[in-house]
């Protein structure tokens, strides 16, 4: 997904007639370059700025780096004289989605479980988190400072981005009956519950630590392989 963003370059005029070049390249300091001519207020030492439109992918976990420089128009464009370099890093907005661990340790009903509840995931969809057994933990990926869960859970985490930390998992049902699992994918969307029958191994890419199973006979194995 692409989205528009802006970069504002602030600089001090080096040329009396105010004409300057703002030159920049995306993710490569060697180019190709885009050049914008800026006409500042007349005079040397005058504050000046230029806002440029850029395109970013807010769901990409890799920041975009813009390399550029400002140069007075009185210098030849090919000359290194008068160039003032700058670098700008545009970080994806989805770094705001964080991984939280919810421990069911205070159920209303003696012995549990902790009640099911709804959250808004990182795609702005309202999803249901099923009931959790006393003593068990689940992990969720949400775009919130503190997830709005009930008092039956103790909340920890909230310091690591879940969208930019994804792992490959093998899911195997070792029971004789069918079971289910669910997980948050790398866009922060809850996937599942998914039925899994005994025997075949399913391979998924999930936000690290968010795979949830309905029975301990469903074995979740993390493969040391980043994914997206």
Buried (B, 14 or more C-beta within 10 A) or exposed (E): EEEEBEBEBEBEBBBEBBBBBBBBBBEEEEEEBBEBEBEBEEEEEBEBEBEBEBEBBBBBBEEBBBBBBBBBBBBEEEEEEBBBEBEBEBBBBBBBBBBBBBBBBEBEEEEBBBBEBEBBBBBEEEBEBBBBEBEBBBBBBBBBEEBEBEEBBEEEBBEEBBBBBBBBBEBBBEBEEEBBBBBBBBBBBBBBBEEBEBEEEBEBBBBBBBBBBBEEBBEBEEEEEEBE
